[in-house]
Amino acid sequence: MGAQKSIHAGKAKIDVNVDFTHNLCASLMLNTFRNVGNPLSLLIGSLCIKHPNLFGGSEKLHVSCDKGLYDSNVLVAYRRPREEGLAHQSFVVQHSLSPEIGIHGIPIKNFSLAGSGGVNLSRLSVGMDLNEPASSKWSSTTSIKFEHVRPLNDEGRNISRDCDGFPLTCSGSPHDSMVVLKQESRYTKEDDHSFFHFNLQIEQGIPVLSKWIIFNRFKFVASKGIKLGPALLLTRLSGGSIVGDMAPHQAFSIGGIGSVRGYGEGAVGTGRSCLVANSELSLPLNNMLEGVAFVDCGTDLRSGYLVPGE
């Protein structure tokens, strides 16, 4: 069951969407791995509020709240208007809560599905994004944010070690703090018969305080699609690496949707570095059915032993 409603209040627009179907199915499958005592915890839904002209100068406000069975995300973004040709500024505050499955997940169904191993990550980030105007086929975003990460158990209490005694943070305290400078570049080329997408992300941890995490992390994704009559051949190569300080929650996980399908998140491995290749051929069988043949593979490049707690 679901409900969706849009409300116009002046120039503001409020979108409300609640979905109960996934709630019931997921709670029946996973209730053995999480004690559900509060009926409100079974609520799944989303709330979105947008204002296109907050102070009369084309300032845009975006507030969204998404809640799942075991995860949640709250985002507040304020965008200031800029002159044409200048980067658009956005001030962002975000808080998310999600199970840490990549390393601490418990297998539920062999390697294809994993549940929370009693470790959840609470992330708070505050910062600013600069979206550069697109030129030709390139676009880029630069951001600087303060991030505060706290591991929590299923009861919501702070923890610094997992059930096996391994540390959950890089600092050894119940939380990790960092200032991250991030540069993301995107390249897109498309025509009627093919497309090529490339995305590169580089993150640098800035040592504002001595106990804050210092690292350099990069990740890339390159995908190529070619139409072969009614069929589509898609190839994708992704990978990344991190040097410097690293908490377990920063490691690359291999497995899951968008990685090696047929395995749960992190079921193939986790590491300081990774490389994943995907190739698939999709063919429409009729107006409602499509067939896909795919091959996925991934490797941690022998860096799994460098992940704390792996």
C-alpha positions in Angstrom: 0.0 0.0 0.0 1.2 3.5 -0.7 0.1 7.1 -0.7 1.4 10.2 -2.5 0.4 13.8 -2.2 1.6 17.2 -3.4 0.6 20.3 -1.6 1.2 23.9 -2.9 1.5 26.6 -0.2 2.3 29.8 -2.0 5.5 29.2 -4.0 6.5 26.2 -1.9 5.7 22.6 -2.9 5.5 19.8 -0.4 5.7 16.2 -1.7 4.7 13.3 0.6 5.2 9.7 -0.2 4.7 6.7 2.1 5.2 3.1 1.1 4.0 0.2 3.2 4.5 -2.7 0.9 8.3 -2.9 1.3 7.8 -2.4 5.0 5.7 -5.5 5.5 7.9 -7.8 3.2 11.2 -6.7 4.8 10.0 -6.9 8.3 8.8 -10.5 7.8 12.2 -11.5 6.3 14.5 -9.7 8.7 12.7 -9.6 12.0 15.0 -12.3 13.4 18.0 -10.1 13.1 16.6 -6.9 14.6 14.3 -6.6 17.6 11.3 -4.5 16.5 9.6 -3.3 19.7 8.2 0.1 18.5 5.5 -0.1 15.9 6.6 3.3 14.5 10.0 1.8 13.7 8.2 -0.3 10.9 7.1 2.9 9.1 8.8 3.5 5.7 8.3 6.8 3.9 9.7 10.0 2.6 9.0 13.7 3.0 10.2 16.4 0.6 9.8 20.2 0.9 11.0 22.5 -1.9 10.9 26.3 -2.1 12.1 28.0 -5.3 12.3 31.6 -4.0 12.9 31.6 -0.3 13.8 35.2 0.3 12.6 36.7 -3.0 16.0 36.5 -4.8 15.7 33.0 -6.4 17.2 31.3 -3.4 16.3 27.6 -3.4 15.6 25.5 -0.3 15.4 21.7 -0.4 14.5 19.6 2.7 14.0 15.9 2.4 13.6 13.1 4.9 13.7 9.4 4.0 13.2 6.5 6.5 13.6 2.8 5.9 13.3 -0.1 8.3 16.8 0.2 9.5 18.2 3.3 7.8 17.3 7.0 7.6 18.5 10.1 5.9 17.8 13.8 6.5 19.0 16.4 4.0 18.8 20.2 4.2 20.2 22.2 1.2 20.2 25.9 0.5 21.3 27.2 -2.9 22.3 30.8 -3.5 21.8 32.3 -7.0 25.0 33.3 -8.9 25.7 35.2 -12.0 25.8 33.3 -15.3 29.2 31.6 -15.7 29.9 31.4 -12.0 29.8 28.2 -9.8 26.5 27.7 -8.0 26.9 27.6 -4.2 24.9 25.1 -2.1 25.1 24.9 1.7 24.3 21.3 2.8 23.5 19.7 6.2 23.0 16.0 6.2 22.5 13.2 8.7 22.2 9.5 7.9 21.9 6.3 9.8 22.5 2.9 8.1 23.8 -0.6 9.0 27.5 -1.2 8.3 27.2 -4.4 6.2 30.4 -4.3 4.1 32.6 -5.7 6.9 30.4 -6.4 9.9 27.3 -7.9 8.1 26.0 -11.4 9.1 25.2 -13.7 6.1 21.5 -14.5 6.0 21.3 -16.4 2.7 24.7 -17.8 1.9 26.6 -14.9 0.3 23.6 -13.2 -1.5 22.0 -11.4 1.5 23.5 -10.0 4.7 21.9 -8.4 7.8 23.3 -6.0 10.3 26.0 -7.5 12.5 25.1 -5.1 15.3 27.1 -2.2 13.9 25.4 0.9 12.5 26.9 4.2 11.3 25.6 7.6 12.2 27.0 10.2 9.8 26.7 14.0 10.2 28.1 16.3 7.5 28.0 20.0 7.2 29.6 21.9 4.2 29.4 23.7 0.9 29.2 22.5 -2.7 30.4 24.5 -5.7 28.8 23.2 -9.0 30.8 24.5 -11.9 28.9 25.3 -15.1 29.1 22.5 -17.7 31.4 23.2 -20.5 31.3 21.0 -23.6 30.9 17.4 -22.3 32.6 18.0 -18.9 31.1 19.1 -15.6 32.6 19.2 -12.1 31.6 19.7 -8.4 33.9 20.9 -5.6 32.9 20.5 -2.0 34.4 20.9 1.5 32.6 19.3 4.4 33.0 18.5 8.0 32.1 14.9 8.7 31.4 13.2 12.1 30.9 9.4 12.1 29.7 7.4 15.1 29.3 3.6 15.3 26.2 2.6 17.1 24.8 -0.7 18.2 21.2 -1.8 17.5 20.0 -0.1 20.6 21.5 3.3 19.5 24.4 3.3 22.0 27.9 4.5 21.0 30.4 1.6 20.5 34.1 1.7 19.5 34.6 -2.1 18.9 32.7 -4.9 17.3 31.6 -8.1 18.9 35.0 -9.7 18.2 36.9 -6.8 19.8 38.1 -5.1 16.6 38.1 -1.3 16.4 35.4 0.4 14.5 37.0 3.8 14.2 40.4 5.0 13.1 40.9 7.2 16.1 40.1 4.5 18.7 37.5 6.7 20.2 33.7 6.3 19.8 33.7 8.6 16.8 35.8 9.8 13.8 35.9 13.4 12.7 37.4 14.8 9.5 37.3 17.7 7.1 37.1 16.4 3.5 37.9 18.4 0.4 36.3 16.6 -2.6 36.6 17.1 -6.4 34.2 15.2 -8.7 34.5 15.4 -12.5 32.1 13.9 -15.0 32.3 13.3 -18.7 29.4 12.3 -20.9 29.3 11.6 -24.6 26.2 10.2 -26.3 24.7 9.7 -29.7 21.9 7.5 -31.2 24.0 4.3 -31.2 26.3 4.5 -28.2 27.3 6.4 -25.1 30.3 6.8 -22.8 30.2 8.0 -19.2 33.3 8.7 -17.0 33.2 9.8 -13.3 36.3 10.6 -11.2 36.1 11.4 -7.5 39.1 12.6 -5.4 38.9 13.2 -1.6 41.5 14.7 0.7 41.2 14.6 4.4 42.6 17.9 5.8 44.4 17.7 9.2 42.7 20.6 11.0 43.2 18.8 14.4 45.8 16.2 15.2 43.3 13.5 16.0 41.3 14.0 12.8 41.7 11.5 9.9 44.2 12.3 7.2 43.8 10.4 3.9 43.6 10.6 0.1 40.9 8.6 -1.6 40.0 8.3 -5.3 37.4 6.4 -7.1 36.5 6.1 -10.8 33.7 4.7 -12.9 33.8 4.3 -16.7 30.9 2.8 -18.7 30.3 2.2 -22.4 27.1 1.2 -24.1 26.6 0.1 -27.7 23.3 -0.6 -29.4 23.3 -3.8 -31.4 19.9 -3.7 -33.1 17.3 -4.1 -30.4 20.0 -5.3 -27.9 22.3 -3.2 -25.7 25.8 -4.2 -24.8 27.0 -2.4 -21.7 30.5 -2.6 -20.2 31.6 -1.0 -16.9 34.9 -0.7 -15.1 35.2 0.8 -11.6 37.9 1.0 -9.0 39.6 3.1 -6.4 42.2 3.2 -3.6 42.9 5.0 -0.4 46.2 6.0 1.3 46.8 7.4 4.7 44.5 6.9 7.7 41.5 4.6 7.2 38.6 3.6 9.3 36.9 0.3 8.5 33.8 2.1 7.2 35.9 3.8 4.5 37.1 0.6 2.9 35.9 -0.4 -0.6 33.4 -3.3 -0.5 33.0 -5.7 -3.4 29.7 -7.5 -4.0 26.1 -6.4 -4.3 24.1 -4.3 -6.7 26.4 -2.1 -8.9 29.3 -4.4 -8.1 29.5 -8.2 -8.3 25.8 -9.3 -8.5 24.7 -12.5 -6.9 26.6 -11.6 -3.7 25.7 -9.4 -0.8 27.5 -6.2 -0.1 31.1 -6.9 0.9 30.6 -10.7 0.5 33.3 -11.0 -2.2 35.8 -8.9 -0.2 36.8 -5.5 1.1 40.1 -3.6 0.8 42.0 -0.4 0.6 41.9 -0.8 -3.2 39.5 -2.5 -5.5 38.7 -3.2 -9.2 35.4 -4.3 -10.5 34.4 -5.1 -14.1 30.9 -5.7 -15.4 29.6 -6.7 -18.8 26.0 -7.4 -19.8 23.8 -7.9 -22.9 20.2 -6.9 -22.6 17.5 -7.8 -25.1 13.8 -6.9 -25.0 11.6 -10.0 -25.3 8.3 -8.1 -25.5 6.8 -4.8 -24.2 7.0 -5.9 -20.6 9.8 -8.4 -20.4 13.6 -8.1 -20.9 16.3 -10.7 -20.9 19.8 -10.0 -19.6 23.0 -12.1 -19.7 25.8 -10.6 -17.5 29.3 -11.4 -16.2 30.8 -9.6 -13.1 34.1 -9.9 -11.5 36.0 -8.1 -8.7 39.2 -8.1 -6.8 40.6 -6.3 -3.7 44.1 -6.3 -5.4 45.4 -8.1 -2.3 44.7 -5.2 0.0 42.0 -6.9 2.2 44.4 -7.7 5.0 45.1 -3.9 5.4 41.5 -3.2 6.4 41.1 -2.9 10.2 38.8 -5.7 11.5 38.7 -7.6 8.2 
